[in-house]
Amino acid sequence: MILVLVAFSVGRYPVSPAQLFALLWAKLTGASIAAPPPLETVVFRVRGPRVLAAIAIGATLAASGSAYQGLFRNPLVSPDILGVSSGAALGATLGIYLSWGVPGIQGLAFALGLGAVAVVYAIAASLPRLDPLLVLVLAGIVIGTMLGACISLLKYLADPYNQLPAITFWLLGSLSAITFGDVVSILPGVLVGLVPLWLLRWRLNVMTLSEEEALTLGVDTRRVRLTVIAAATLMTAAAVSVSGVIGWIGLLIPHFARLLVGPDFSRLLPAAMLLGAAYLVAVDTLARTIAPLEIPLGVLTAFIGAPFFIWLLAVSRRGWQ
């Protein structure tokens, strides 16, 4: 709550908490308020969408990262391990290259993000004799590398004065152009993906064991794996389609949440979502206030996340589980 108040208050146009509460009360009750004309624009059209988007996207990426790390039993797994971010990045890059509008760019990013993971899972399903988790990770790396090559090719072919800067800016991640419509557009995908993760929270605890132990305990590992991957991918694709590629949240926040509440997914999931939302709100506030020019979120999350992750590894005594 404090971070949200700070996010609304600081910036080139300061907004005091009293002004913010008075404006919100007037909006809810229909009462009149003597406020400067720019105040409502700043609160409801500039900072409001950014704060809501940061909450939704931060919580989404943290939840997806928690699910992936538990499913793959690997502390280095993040939501883009299966290529969803690379697919979304290629979709957005292609949309910008084709000079599509913002809805088309976001739709193509969402579609190719899902498509990339579908290809990875199809490759893993075609090789049933091998370790499914290992094949998924390796196939995700291969497909992600190929998609990265396609992005590089499109950047090389793009107009260096208009398209290339737009592509580069999108790939670095930002909430500067977010709108309430963008926030609303990602909510269905996030909610549809979040519900299965919560319903499968007990099975996800079992999935942190070995494949044989999980099967012995009566868990259909193949069905649970497919459901969790589909749900987490849907959530990640929805978030990345409007924000661009924002790294480290899905890797860092689940570790911190696990350190605070333990590995039980019924506690880990809500804790990770709260921490992810707070973290992205704080980072986005820093990105637009600490320098004359706004710093891309992907850059700032890396600068903050890398040393913080090393600190987490140093203070953790229980391991990632």
KOLLUMBA-337641 format. One record per residue (C-alpha): residue in three letters; y negated, x, z. Coordinates in steps of 0.1 Angstrom, whole numbers, m for minus. Layout:
+------+-------+-------+-------+
: code :    c2 :    c1 :    c3 :
+------+-------+-------+-------+
:  ALA :     Y :     X :     Z :
...
+------+-------+-------+-------+
end
This chain:
+------+-------+-------+-------+
: code :    c2 :    c1 :    c3 :
+------+-------+-------+-------+
:  MET :     0 :     0 :     0 :
:  ILE :   m24 :    28 :     9 :
:  LEU :   m16 :    46 :   m24 :
:  VAL :   m24 :    13 :   m43 :
:  LEU :   m57 :    10 :   m25 :
:  VAL :   m66 :    46 :   m33 :
:  ALA :   m56 :    41 :   m70 :
:  PHE :   m79 :    11 :   m73 :
:  SER :  m107 :    28 :   m54 :
:  VAL :  m111 :    63 :   m69 :
:  GLY :  m123 :    72 :  m104 :
:  ARG :  m155 :    76 :  m123 :
:  TYR :  m165 :    41 :  m112 :
:  PRO :  m157 :    40 :   m74 :
:  VAL :  m145 :     7 :   m60 :
:  SER :  m146 :     2 :   m22 :
:  PRO :  m117 :   m16 :    m5 :
:  ALA :  m142 :   m43 :     6 :
:  GLN :  m153 :   m49 :   m30 :
:  LEU :  m116 :   m49 :   m41 :
:  PHE :  m106 :   m75 :   m15 :
:  ALA :  m136 :   m96 :   m21 :
:  LEU :  m130 :   m96 :   m59 :
:  LEU :   m93 :  m105 :   m54 :
:  TRP :  m101 :  m133 :   m30 :
:  ALA :  m127 :  m147 :   m54 :
:  LYS :  m101 :  m146 :   m82 :
:  LEU :   m75 :  m163 :   m61 :
:  THR :   m97 :  m190 :   m47 :
:  GLY :  m122 :  m195 :   m75 :
:  ALA :  m151 :  m186 :   m52 :
:  SER :  m182 :  m169 :   m66 :
:  ILE :  m190 :  m133 :   m58 :
:  ALA :  m221 :  m112 :   m63 :
:  ALA :  m205 :   m82 :   m79 :
:  PRO :  m217 :   m59 :  m107 :
:  PRO :  m203 :   m69 :  m141 :
:  PRO :  m184 :   m37 :  m147 :
:  LEU :  m165 :   m42 :  m114 :
:  GLU :  m142 :   m69 :  m127 :
:  THR :  m135 :   m50 :  m159 :
:  VAL :  m125 :   m19 :  m140 :
:  VAL :  m103 :   m37 :  m116 :
:  PHE :   m85 :   m62 :  m139 :
:  ARG :   m86 :   m45 :  m173 :
:  VAL :   m85 :    m8 :  m166 :
:  ARG :   m70 :     1 :  m132 :
:  GLY :   m50 :   m31 :  m126 :
:  PRO :   m26 :   m27 :  m155 :
:  ARG :   m22 :    11 :  m148 :
:  VAL :   m13 :     5 :  m112 :
:  LEU :    12 :   m23 :  m120 :
:  ALA :    27 :    m2 :  m148 :
:  ALA :    30 :    28 :  m125 :
:  ILE :    48 :     8 :   m99 :
:  ALA :    72 :    m8 :  m124 :
:  ILE :    79 :    23 :  m144 :
:  GLY :    83 :    46 :  m114 :
:  ALA :   107 :    22 :   m97 :
:  THR :   126 :    17 :  m129 :
:  LEU :   131 :    54 :  m137 :
:  ALA :   141 :    62 :  m101 :
:  ALA :   166 :    33 :  m100 :
:  SER :   181 :    45 :  m133 :
:  GLY :   183 :    81 :  m121 :
:  SER :   201 :    70 :   m89 :
:  ALA :   227 :    51 :  m109 :
:  TYR :   233 :    79 :  m133 :
:  GLN :   236 :   105 :  m106 :
:  GLY :   261 :    85 :   m87 :
:  LEU :   281 :    75 :  m118 :
:  PHE :   283 :   110 :  m132 :
:  ARG :   287 :   126 :   m97 :
:  ASN :   262 :   152 :  m108 :
:  PRO :   228 :   161 :   m91 :
:  LEU :   213 :   173 :  m124 :
:  VAL :   217 :   140 :  m143 :
:  SER :   186 :   121 :  m151 :
:  PRO :   180 :    88 :  m170 :
:  ASP :   176 :   107 :  m203 :
:  ILE :   209 :   125 :  m201 :
:  LEU :   225 :   103 :  m228 :
:  GLY :   196 :   105 :  m252 :
:  VAL :   176 :    73 :  m244 :
:  SER :   143 :    92 :  m240 :
:  SER :   150 :   112 :  m272 :
:  GLY :   158 :    80 :  m291 :
:  ALA :   127 :    62 :  m278 :
:  ALA :   106 :    93 :  m287 :
:  LEU :   120 :    93 :  m322 :
:  GLY :   113 :    56 :  m325 :
:  ALA :    77 :    59 :  m314 :
:  THR :    72 :    90 :  m336 :
:  LEU :    86 :    71 :  m366 :
:  GLY :    64 :    41 :  m358 :
:  ILE :    32 :    63 :  m356 :
:  TYR :    43 :    81 :  m388 :
:  LEU :    46 :    48 :  m406 :
:  SER :    12 :    37 :  m392 :
:  TRP :    27 :     7 :  m374 :
:  GLY :     7 :   m12 :  m348 :
:  VAL :    13 :    m8 :  m310 :
:  PRO :    39 :   m36 :  m308 :
:  GLY :    59 :   m21 :  m337 :
:  ILE :    58 :    13 :  m321 :
:  GLN :    70 :     0 :  m288 :
:  GLY :    97 :   m21 :  m303 :
:  LEU :   110 :     7 :  m324 :
:  ALA :   110 :    30 :  m294 :
:  PHE :   129 :     5 :  m274 :
:  ALA :   155 :    m1 :  m302 :
:  LEU :   162 :    35 :  m310 :
:  GLY :   164 :    43 :  m273 :
:  LEU :   192 :    18 :  m269 :
:  GLY :   207 :    29 :  m302 :
:  ALA :   209 :    65 :  m292 :
:  VAL :   229 :    57 :  m261 :
:  ALA :   252 :    33 :  m281 :
:  VAL :   260 :    62 :  m305 :
:  VAL :   268 :    85 :  m275 :
:  TYR :   290 :    60 :  m259 :
:  ALA :   308 :    53 :  m292 :
:  ILE :   315 :    90 :  m296 :
:  ALA :   329 :    91 :  m261 :
:  ALA :   351 :    60 :  m267 :
:  SER :   365 :    76 :  m298 :
:  LEU :   378 :   106 :  m277 :
:  PRO :   399 :    88 :  m250 :
:  ARG :   421 :   118 :  m242 :
:  LEU :   392 :   139 :  m228 :
:  ASP :   373 :   135 :  m196 :
:  PRO :   349 :   105 :  m203 :
:  LEU :   321 :   117 :  m181 :
:  LEU :   322 :   152 :  m197 :
:  VAL :   323 :   138 :  m232 :
:  LEU :   294 :   115 :  m225 :
:  VAL :   272 :   143 :  m212 :
:  LEU :   281 :   166 :  m241 :
:  ALA :   276 :   139 :  m267 :
:  GLY :   243 :   130 :  m251 :
:  ILE :   231 :   167 :  m254 :
:  VAL :   242 :   169 :  m290 :
:  ILE :   226 :   136 :  m300 :
:  GLY :   195 :   144 :  m280 :
:  THR :   192 :   177 :  m299 :
:  MET :   196 :   160 :  m333 :
:  LEU :   170 :   135 :  m324 :
:  GLY :   146 :   162 :  m312 :
:  ALA :   151 :   179 :  m346 :
:  CYS :   141 :   146 :  m363 :
:  ILE :   110 :   144 :  m342 :
:  SER :   100 :   179 :  m351 :
:  LEU :   105 :   171 :  m388 :
:  LEU :    83 :   140 :  m385 :
:  LYS :    56 :   160 :  m367 :
:  TYR :    57 :   186 :  m394 :
:  LEU :    53 :   159 :  m421 :
:  ALA :    26 :   139 :  m402 :
:  ASP :   m11 :   139 :  m409 :
:  PRO :   m24 :   167 :  m387 :
:  TYR :   m58 :   149 :  m381 :
:  ASN :   m46 :   114 :  m371 :
:  GLN :    m9 :   110 :  m368 :
:  LEU :     1 :   144 :  m352 :
:  PRO :   m24 :   141 :  m322 :
:  ALA :   m11 :   105 :  m316 :
:  ILE :    25 :   116 :  m317 :
:  THR :    18 :   145 :  m293 :
:  PHE :    m1 :   123 :  m269 :
:  TRP :    27 :    98 :  m268 :
:  LEU :    54 :   124 :  m262 :
:  LEU :    35 :   138 :  m232 :
:  GLY :    35 :   104 :  m215 :
:  SER :     4 :    84 :  m204 :
:  LEU :    m6 :    50 :  m189 :
:  SER :   m42 :    53 :  m202 :
:  ALA :   m38 :    26 :  m229 :
:  ILE :   m15 :     3 :  m209 :
:  THR :   m23 :   m35 :  m208 :
:  PHE :   m10 :   m64 :  m187 :
:  GLY :     9 :   m75 :  m218 :
:  ASP :    27 :   m42 :  m219 :
:  VAL :    37 :   m46 :  m182 :
:  VAL :    50 :   m81 :  m189 :
:  SER :    69 :   m70 :  m219 :
:  ILE :    90 :   m45 :  m199 :
:  LEU :    99 :   m68 :  m170 :
:  PRO :   127 :   m87 :  m188 :
:  GLY :   146 :   m55 :  m197 :
:  VAL :   140 :   m41 :  m162 :
:  LEU :   152 :   m72 :  m144 :
:  VAL :   182 :   m77 :  m167 :
:  GLY :   192 :   m41 :  m160 :
:  LEU :   185 :   m41 :  m123 :
:  VAL :   206 :   m71 :  m114 :
:  PRO :   240 :   m56 :  m125 :
:  LEU :   231 :   m24 :  m106 :
:  TRP :   225 :   m43 :   m74 :
:  LEU :   256 :   m65 :   m79 :
:  LEU :   278 :   m33 :   m85 :
:  ARG :   263 :   m14 :   m56 :
:  TRP :   296 :   m12 :   m37 :
:  ARG :   316 :    m2 :   m68 :
:  LEU :   290 :    25 :   m75 :
:  ASN :   298 :    39 :   m40 :
:  VAL :   335 :    41 :   m51 :
:  MET :   325 :    57 :   m84 :
:  THR :   312 :    87 :   m66 :
:  LEU :   348 :    95 :   m59 :
:  SER :   372 :   110 :   m85 :
:  GLU :   385 :    89 :  m113 :
:  GLU :   419 :    87 :   m98 :
:  GLU :   407 :    77 :   m64 :
:  ALA :   385 :    50 :   m78 :
:  LEU :   413 :    35 :   m98 :
:  THR :   436 :    36 :   m67 :
:  LEU :   410 :    16 :   m48 :
:  GLY :   411 :   m11 :   m75 :
:  VAL :   379 :    m4 :   m94 :
:  ASP :   380 :    m8 :  m132 :
:  THR :   362 :    25 :  m138 :
:  ARG :   358 :    20 :  m176 :
:  ARG :   342 :   m15 :  m172 :
:  VAL :   319 :    m4 :  m144 :
:  ARG :   309 :    28 :  m163 :
:  LEU :   300 :     8 :  m194 :
:  THR :   280 :   m18 :  m174 :
:  VAL :   261 :     8 :  m154 :
:  ILE :   252 :    28 :  m184 :
:  ALA :   241 :    m2 :  m203 :
:  ALA :   220 :   m15 :  m174 :
:  ALA :   203 :    18 :  m167 :
:  THR :   197 :    25 :  m203 :
:  LEU :   181 :    m9 :  m209 :
:  MET :   158 :    m2 :  m180 :
:  THR :   149 :    33 :  m191 :
:  ALA :   143 :    23 :  m227 :
:  ALA :   120 :    m6 :  m216 :
:  ALA :    99 :    17 :  m194 :
:  VAL :    97 :    47 :  m219 :
:  SER :    88 :    24 :  m248 :
:  VAL :    53 :    17 :  m232 :
:  SER :    47 :    49 :  m212 :
:  GLY :    60 :    77 :  m234 :
:  VAL :    83 :   103 :  m220 :
:  ILE :    77 :   109 :  m183 :
:  GLY :   102 :   134 :  m168 :
:  TRP :   113 :   144 :  m133 :
:  ILE :   111 :   110 :  m117 :
:  GLY :   147 :   100 :  m124 :
:  LEU :   158 :   135 :  m113 :
:  LEU :   136 :   142 :   m83 :
:  ILE :   132 :   108 :   m66 :
:  PRO :   169 :   100 :   m62 :
:  HIS :   174 :   133 :   m44 :
:  PHE :   146 :   126 :   m20 :
:  ALA :   158 :    91 :   m13 :
:  ARG :   194 :   103 :    m7 :
:  LEU :   180 :   129 :    17 :
:  LEU :   162 :   101 :    36 :
:  VAL :   188 :    72 :    36 :
:  GLY :   221 :    88 :    26 :
:  PRO :   243 :    81 :    m4 :
:  ASP :   251 :    44 :     2 :
:  PHE :   239 :    28 :   m30 :
:  SER :   229 :    m4 :   m12 :
:  ARG :   203 :    16 :     7 :
:  LEU :   197 :    43 :   m19 :
:  LEU :   186 :    19 :   m47 :
:  PRO :   157 :     1 :   m29 :
:  ALA :   146 :    34 :   m12 :
:  ALA :   145 :    52 :   m46 :
:  MET :   126 :    24 :   m62 :
:  LEU :    99 :    24 :   m35 :
:  LEU :    96 :    61 :   m36 :
:  GLY :    95 :    62 :   m74 :
:  ALA :    68 :    35 :   m75 :
:  ALA :    47 :    53 :   m49 :
:  TYR :    52 :    87 :   m66 :
:  LEU :    41 :    75 :  m101 :
:  VAL :    11 :    57 :   m86 :
:  ALA :     0 :    89 :   m69 :
:  VAL :     6 :   111 :   m99 :
:  ASP :   m12 :    87 :  m123 :
:  THR :   m42 :    86 :   m99 :
:  LEU :   m43 :   124 :   m98 :
:  ALA :   m39 :   126 :  m136 :
:  ARG :   m71 :   106 :  m142 :
:  THR :   m92 :   120 :  m114 :
:  ILE :   m86 :   158 :  m108 :
:  ALA :  m101 :   169 :  m141 :
:  PRO :  m128 :   158 :  m166 :
:  LEU :  m101 :   150 :  m191 :
:  GLU :   m70 :   130 :  m182 :
:  ILE :   m39 :   151 :  m178 :
:  PRO :    m8 :   138 :  m194 :
:  LEU :    17 :   124 :  m169 :
:  GLY :    46 :   144 :  m184 :
:  VAL :    28 :   176 :  m177 :
:  LEU :    17 :   167 :  m142 :
:  THR :    51 :   154 :  m131 :
:  ALA :    66 :   187 :  m142 :
:  PHE :    41 :   208 :  m124 :
:  ILE :    46 :   188 :   m92 :
:  GLY :    83 :   181 :   m96 :
:  ALA :    97 :   216 :  m102 :
:  PRO :    85 :   232 :   m69 :
:  PHE :    92 :   200 :   m50 :
:  PHE :   127 :   199 :   m63 :
:  ILE :   133 :   235 :   m52 :
:  TRP :   120 :   226 :   m18 :
:  LEU :   144 :   196 :   m16 :
:  LEU :   173 :   219 :   m25 :
:  ALA :   163 :   243 :     2 :
:  VAL :   159 :   217 :    31 :
:  SER :   190 :   196 :    21 :
:  ARG :   220 :   202 :    44 :
:  ARG :   243 :   174 :    33 :
:  GLY :   244 :   182 :    m4 :
:  TRP :   236 :   157 :   m31 :
:  GLN :   261 :   132 :   m18 :
+------+-------+-------+-------+
end
